[in-house]
Amino acid sequence: MPIRRTSRPMNHPAAADSMASPTLPQPDHGSSRATLTLGALGVVFGDIGTSPLYALQATLDPRYSLTTTITDLYGIISLIFWAFVFVVTVKYVFIVMRCDNRGEGGSLALYALINRELGAAAPKRWLLPAALFATALFFADAMLTPAISVISAVEGLGVVSSAFHPWIVWIALAILLGLFAIQRHGTEKVGRLFGPVMLVYFSTIAAMGIYHIAQNPAVLGALNPLYMWGYFAAHPLFSFLSIGAIVYAVTGTEALYADMGHFGRRPITMAWLVICMPALMLNYMGQAAMLLDHPEFVSNPFFNMVPPYLTIPLLVIATLATIIASQAVITGAFSITQQAIQLGFLPRMRILHTSSQARGQIYIPAVNWALAAMVAGLVMGFRASSAMLPAYGLAVVATMLITTLMQYVVVFRIWRGPRWRAVIGFVTFVTIDTALLASGCAKLLEGAWFPIAVGLIIFLLMTTWSTGRRLMREGLLEDSLPLAVFIKSTAATIHRVRGTAVFLSASPEVLPAALLHNLKHNQVLHERVVLLTVAVEEVPQVDPAARGTVHTEGHGFYRVILHYGFMEDVDIPRDLAASAAEAGLTLEPLQTSYFLSRQKLIASCAVPGMALWRERLFAWMLKVSENAMDFFKLPTNRVVELGSQLRI
């Protein structure tokens, strides 16, 4: 079972091990800036790029009593523009993306960064729960994004002919289920097309916007923030409620931070400032200009921006863009799951690599089909993008608020810049996020409860697993024997047999339960005994040259610690053999046996711990988790599992 490395005092017995594991600096992307920018365009901006399909339409919902007047349309466009400026550009591009963990972003990476830099001084009470809840909300967003993106594109068929209306849901379902079905084959080849396709998409929506702006150039004045204030003055209540719909224009912003490890900060910044933001604003202003002259198109302004003979080509381009947006969030769910597993917040799952060259190309069947089932349920349940939209924004805003709180731990406690500037930024962004969250909460009964409910369930699973593992380790340590004491008192008197035995241990200082059980039942020890601990560091990657540390304990005992980053795969036979060879210890594959402990958890009220129902939940999660032999890539014919019962 992997352990998560935490800060240790320098006099701790394992402090030397921790200090001996230098980490890689931020990766140097070998590709050209233009290539990385094009790649970021395809992977990072699919979600926010497809927002014109539904964002303005949702804001003009009849329930808000808004009309296609200059006051309302210019006010909405002004709100979207300044949301792009403050939320996306200033907050995420210029501040949040600088809070990287050796080049990696995302809630868990940010948590690991703060925990590593501050150690015991980190705000423990709320930091970890906030990071886990943000991660849980990401999974809720991963369910909603494919459903709403694809169905909003397919709804363009309704503009072509009303005869398509009964088939829209089934066509969207077919596209989505096909997308999930091909995940096991990987996306390396088709992924090369993502960037060019999205470049065509952004060029198309920009051209659509320019055409309609040319018909009514005065719409460019909507960028003036005075229109935003006039909008609020004209509709104090409804304008506030419509802010929750403005969020739809910035959905996918978190992807800028979460995916920065793939492309780097500068290519993502370049793609946003040069291509995405201008194209999006041109399209939004073009929609407003069109609606001023044709208010009858308010039910679907995006597809009505082109003449009927161009609707089908636009539909094809938009559908491809929504598929790419869905693919990006599905791939992100796989990466986030891998991080959570490595950091000890989710049980082991089967992880398959779909590329022999790209390390990040992975496929997790359990996550893939769970998402597929939920997405299909959402499409069948809501049946229209307009009905699904209220469920969409709240998870996004809640994640943004959590990111703001976590980022300012970095700003105040780690960067330590001018305090007045940090306070101004903190107050500004918390105010914006809180206003957006309050507006979104008004839709709680309309569907916004769904992502919150999903987030709370996943949060419960993650905290139950993390707490259960801690209680299980504590229970095992209570009955364990210090390694030094065992070697001094017992090791020299026990019968030894040929070969090498590798015992996986959660702690490098004590004997693992499997060794004690083997000794109890077989009454022998191998001539070489390796006590192996897998330590997951709070960095994305660990320098392969310092992967393992080997310590000779005497009497044929060796203590080995293999260090991994939370974005890396664990391969024990490969890395153990390499580390042992460097230390002069040869491990013959046919003479090396791996001993694993398999605990059967017994939930009990007699032992202090979690509530009984949570202990039973943890026991079930432990039972269905991926076998340690497969997860650690151990040879199937060289593994011995020894079981025991444990009360927590």
N, C-alpha and C positions, 0 to 999 in steps of 0.2 A: 504494500500500500504506500503510495507516494506521500511524503510529508511536505508541508509548505514551510519554507525557511522564514523565520522571523528574526527580528533583531536580537542579538545576544550580547551580554556583557563580555568584555575581553577576557575575563578569567573563566569563562564557561569552557568546559572541556571540548566543545565543538567549535569554539571561536576560531581556532586555527584553520579548521576546515572551511569555515565561511570565508575567511580572509584569503584562502587559497583558490578561490573560484572567481577570477576576474571575468568580466563580461564584455561582450562585444560592443564597440561604439555604434552609433547610429549607422545603419547600412549605407554604403556608398552605391547608389543606384547607377549601374553601368550604362543604362540606356540613355539616349539623348533626351533633352528636356522636352522636345516636341513629341517624341514617342510616348513619354510618360504622361504628358498633358493629354494626349489623345486617349491613352489607356484610362486615365482618371475620368475623362469625359464619359466613357462607357460604363465604368463600374460605380463611380462615386455619385454621379449626378442623375442617375436614372429616376430616382424617386422624386426629388425636387423638380426635375426637368419635366415630368409628366403632370405636374400640378395644374397647368393651364387647362387641362381637360375638364376640371371640375371645380377649381377654387372660386373663380368669379361667379360661376353659376350658383354655387352653394351660398355665397355671400348675399346674393340677391334673392334668397329664399322668400317667398311671399309672407312667411310668418314674421319676418322682420319689418314688414310694411315699408320696404325700401322700393324705390322706383328707378327707372333709367333716366334720371335727371342729371344735370351737371353737378349739382350739389352732392348727390349720392355716388355717382360713378367716379367723379374726380376725388371725392373723399376716400373711397375704397382703394383706388389706384395709388393715392398718396400713402395710405396705410401700408399697402403691400411694398411700395418702394422703400419706405423708411424702415419697415421690418427687414428688408434685404440689407439695408445699410447697417442698422444697429445689431440685429440678431445674428445674421449670417456673416456679414463682412467684419464688423468691429469685434463682436464677441467671439465667434468661432474661428474665422480666418486669421485675425490678428492677435487673439489672446489664447483661446482654448487650444488651438493647434500648436502653440508653443509649450503647452504642458504635456509634452510627450514623454513616454517611458522608453528611452533608448530607441526612438523612432516609432514606437507603437502608440496607438490611441484607443479610446473606449473607456467605459466606466471601470472595468476591472483593471485595466492597465493604469488608469489614473489612481485608483485605490492602491495598487501595488507600489506606484511611485511615491505616494505620500507616506505609506507605511514604511518603505525602505529609507526614505530621507529623514523622517521624523522619529521613527522607532516608537519608543514608549511615550513620546510627547505628542503623537498623533491623536486626534479627537476620536477615541475608540468608541464612544457611546453611540455616535450617529454615523460615523464614516462608513463602516462596513455595512450596516443595514441599508444606508442610502445607495451604496454601490451595487448591492445585491438587488435592491428594488428597481434601480435603473436598468440593470441587466434583465430582470424579469419583464419589465415593460418593453424592452427591445424584442423579446419573443412575442409579446402581444402585437407589436407593430409588424413583426415578420408574418403574422397571420393576416393582418388587415391590408397591408400594402399590396400583395399580389391580387387579393380579391377585388379591392376597389380600383386598382390601376387597370387591370385587364377588362373588368366589366364596364368601366367608364369609356374605354376605347371601343369595345364591341357595341356599345350603345349608339355609336355613330351610324350603325346600320339602320337605326330607327329614323335617322335623317334622310337616308337614301330612300327607304320605303317603309310604311307602317306595317307591311306584311312580315317584316323581320321581327317585330316586337315579341311574339311568342317564343322565338328561338334564341333570343339574346342570352338568356341564362344558360341554356344548354351549350351554346357555342363557347361562352366564357369558361364553363366547366371543362369542356373538352380541351381547350387551350391550356388551362391550368393543370389539369391532371396529366396531360402530355408533358408539360414542363417538369413536373415532379418525377415523372417516370424516367426521364432521360438523365436525371442527376447522377445515377450510378455509373454512367458512362463518362462523366466528367465534362468540363466545359472548356478545356484548353484550346481546342481548335476553333470552336464557334466563338469563344471569348475574344479571339483576335478581331472579330467583326463588330464587337460591341462599340468600340470607339468610333469607327467610320459611320456606323448606322446612327449613333447618337449625334455625330457631327451633321449628318444629313437632316436629322430631326430638328436640331436647334436652328440650322440654316432655314429650314422650311417654316418653322413657327415665327422666326424673325422676319422672313419675307412676307408672311401673312400679315404680321403686325404693321410692317412698313407700308403695305398697300393701303390699309384702312387709315393709318395715320395721315397718309398723303391726302385722303379725302377730307380729313378734318384735323389739320395741324394744330389747332388750338388745344388738343388733348395733351400735348406735351407740357402744358402748364399745370397738369395734375400733379407733377412732381413737387410743386410748391407745398410746403407743409401747412400753409394757411388753409388749404382746402380740407385738410384733415381736421383742423379745429372747427371749421365751418360745418363739417359733417357731424361732429359730436354735438355742436350747438343745435343743429336742426333736429336731431333724434337722440336725445341723451340716453334713453333706455335701449332702444333698438340698435343704436350704433355700438353700445357696449356689448350687447348680445352677439352682434355680428363679428366682433373681434375673434370669437371662437372659430368662425369660418375663415378669417384671415390666416389662421394657423395653417390651413391646408396649403397655403402658398409656400410655407417654409418647412413642410414635412420633408424629411430626408436630410435635414441640416446636420443631424448627428452623424450621418455617414461621412461627412468631411473629416471628422475627428477619428471615427472608428476605423476608417480605411486608409489613414495616412501612412501606415506602415508598408502598404503595398507600393505607394508611388512617391511618398515624400511630401513635405509641406509646400514647397515652391510649385511643383506641377499642379497640385490641387488649387492653390491660390491663383495661378495663371489661368487655369481652365474656368474658374468662377468669374474672375474679373474681366477676362477678355471675351469669353464665349457665352457662358451660361447666364449670368446676370443681365447683360445687354439683350440677349435673345428673349429671355423671359419677360423683361419689362416692355420690350417692343410688342410682344404678343398681348400682354395684359392691356397696354394702352390701345392697341389695335382693336381688341374686343370692346373696350369702352367706346372708342370712336364709332364702331359699327352699331352698338346698341343705342347710341344717341340718335342715329338715323333709322334704325330698324329695331325698335323695342320688342317686336314680335319674336325675335330670335333669342329671347332671354332664357328659354327652356334649355337650350344647348348652344351657347354662343360660339364655342370653339369650332365645331364642325360646320357651323353656318358662316364661318369666315371665308369659305371658298365657294365658288359656284358649283352647282350640282355635278358637273362632269369631272370635278377634281375631288369629290368627296371620297370615292373609293380609294384612289391613291393615298389621300391623306389618312384614311382609315388604316391602310396597310402600314404606313410609316408609324402612326401612333400606336398601333397594336404591337409592332416590333419594339418600340420604345418602352411600352409597359411590360413586355416580356423581359426585356433587359433589366428594367427596374426591379421586377420580381426576382429575377435570377440573382441580382446583386444582394438583395436582402436575404434570400435563401442561403447563399454562400456565406453571408455574414453570420447567419444563425449557426452554421457549422463551425465557423471560427470562434465565435463567442462560447459555444458549447465546449470546444476543446480547451479554451482558456479556463472555463469554470471547472472542468474535470481536473486539469493539472493543478489548479490552485486549491482543490479540495472542496468545491462547493456543489458538485454534482457527482453521482456515481459513475463508475467506469462504463463507457459505451463502446460499441464496435466502431472503429474509425478506419475507413478504407481510403487509400491514396489512389487518385484517379490519374495521376501524372507521374512519370518517372523523373521528370526534370523540375517541375514547379513544386516546391515543398508545401505551399499553401493550398494546393488543390486537394481537398479532402471531401469525403462523403460519409455522412453518419446516417445509416438507414432509419434508426429509431426517430431521430429528429425530423428527417425528411417526410416520413409517412404520417407522423403526428401533425406536422404542419399541413400536409395535404388534406388530412381529414378535417382539420379545423377550417381551412380555407374553403373546402367544398361545403361545409356546414354554413359558413357565413354567406356564401353566394346563394345557396338554396333558401336560407332564412331571410335575408334582406331583399334579394332579387333585384336590387337597383342601387346604383352608386349614390343617389340622393338619400336613400334610406340608410345607407351604410356610413355616410359621412359623419354623423354625430358621434359614432363610436371611434372615429379616427383620431381626432385632434387631441383628446385629453391625455393619452399615453405619451404623445410627442411632447406636449408642454411640460408634463410632469418630469420627463427625462431631462428636458432643457433646464428646469429649475434645479434639479439635483446636480447637473453638470456645473451650473453656476456656483452652487454652494461648495462643491468639491474643488473647482478651479481656484476659488479665492482662498482656500487653505494653502494652495501653492503660492498664490500671489502674496498673501500676508506673511506666511510662515517660512517659505522656502526662498522666494525671490527677494523679499524684504526691500522692495522699492519704496519710492515716496509714498507715505501712508495716505496723504490727502488724495492723491490720484487713485489709489486702490479703493478708498472709501467711496469716491464719486462713481467709479465703475461698478462697484458692488451694489450700491443703492440703485443705480440706473437699471442694471440688468435684473436684479431681484424684483424691482417694481414692474418692469415689462413682463417678466415671466409670471409673476403673481397675478397681474391683470389678465393675461391670457388664460391662466389656469382658472381664475374665478369665472371668466366668461364661459369656458368649456364646461365647468361644473353645472351650468344651467341646463346642459343637455344630458345630465346624468341619467334621467329616466327614458331618454330617447335612444339610448344605445351606448352612451359614454361609459356606462357601468361595465360593459364587456371587457375592455382592455384592463380596467382596474381589477376586475374579478380574476382575469387570467393572470395578471401580474401578481396579485396576492397569493394565488395558488402556487405559482412557480417560486415566489419568494418563500413560501412555507416549505416547499420541497428543498430548496437550497439551504435554508437555515437549519432544517431538520437534519439534513445530511451532514452539514458542517458540525453541528453540535453533537450529533450521534457519533461521528468519528472521534471527536475530542473525548467524549465519555468512554468510548471503547478503548482508546489508547491509554487513558488514565486507569481503566480497569485492568488492562494487560500489564501496565507498569507496576501496579500494586503487587502482583504475584510474580514479578520478574526478579531475576538475580543479576546483580552487577557483573559485567564481563570480567573485570579484574579479579573479583572474589572467586568466581568459578574457575578461572585458569589457575589461580594460586592454590586452591584447595582440592580441585577435583580432576582437572584435565589430564594431569600426568599419570593418574592411576587407572584410567578407563581404557579398555581394549580399543585399539585403533585398527581400521581397515583401509585398504588401498583406495585411492581416488580423492576427489575433491567434492565437498558438499557446500553448496551455496544456500544460505538461509536468509530470506528477506526479512528485514527488521525495520519497524517504524522508528526505532531509536538506536543510535550507534553505540550507546553506552551500556546496554543491557542485553541479556540473552533473549532471542526471540522465542515465542511459545513453541514453534515447530521444533527447535533444537531440544528443548526440554522434553517434549512429547516423544521425540525420536529416541532420546536417551533413556526415557522411562520404559518404553516398550521394546526397543531393540538392544539397549545396553551397550552400544558401540558408538565410536566417533570415527569419522574419516581422518586420514592422515593430514589432510589440509581442510580447514574449516574457514569459509569466507562468510563473514557477517555483512550483508549488503543493505545499505540504506539508499533509497532514491529521494533526493532532496530537490524540490521544485523551488527555484529562486524567484524573487519578485522582479524579474527582468524578462524580456521576451526571449532572448537567446543567450546561451552561455558559450564562452570561447571553447571550441572543441579541444584545444590543447590543454585546457584545465578541466576537462569533463570529470575525471575521477581522481580521488585522493585515496592512497593506499597506506595503511598503517600496519606494521608487523607487531603483533601482541605477544609473540612467543608461543612455544608448544604447538606450532602449526596453525595458529589462529591469525587471521587477517581481518582487519576492519576496513571496509571499502565504502566510500560515499560517492555516488554518481550524481552530478549536478546537472539540472536541466532548467531551461527557461520555460515560462508558461505557454509559449507558442511552439514548443518543440515536442517531437514524439519520443517516447521512451523505448529504447531497444537495448535490453540488458545484455544478452549474449555478445553483441557486437562491441558495445562500449566497455563492458566488464573485461573482455579479453584484451582490448587495446590498453586499458588502464593498468591491468595486471602485468602485461608484458613490459610496459615502461618501468614498472617497479621490480622487474626480474622474476615475476611469478607467472609460470606457464600453466595455462588451463587447457587441458586436452578435452575437446568436445565430447568424446566417447567415454571419458572417465570423470565427467563433471555431472553431478546431480543437483537439481534445484528443489529445495524443500519450501513448501508454502503452508501457511497456517490458514485454515478455513474455520471461522467462528460461526457458530449458530447462536444468534442473539435471542435471549429470553427476556421479554418485557416484564418488568416487575416493579410494583409500588414499594417494595421493601428497600430498594436501593435508590438513594437520592439521584435525581437526574431530570429527564423531561417528563411531561405528562404521559400517562400510560398509552394514550392513543397515538402520541407522537413517537414513542418508543416502538410501537407496533408498525407504524409507518416506516420508520428507519429500518427495522428488521426486514420489511418487505423490499425496500429499496436495495438493501444489501444483498438480498436473495436474487433479485433480478439484474443486478449489475453484471457487467461483462467479466468473464472469468479472468483472473489475474494472469494465468498462463498465456492467454491470447493477447491481453492488453500489453503485457511486458515483452511479447514476442519470444517466449521461452520455447525450447524444443519440446514437442509433445511427448516424446519417448524418454525424456530425461527429467520429468517432473514428478515429485512425490507430494501429495497433499495430506496433511494431518489435521483432523478436525477436533474442535473442542467447543464447549458451551460457555457462554459468558452472559452474566446478568448486568444490565445497565440501568 
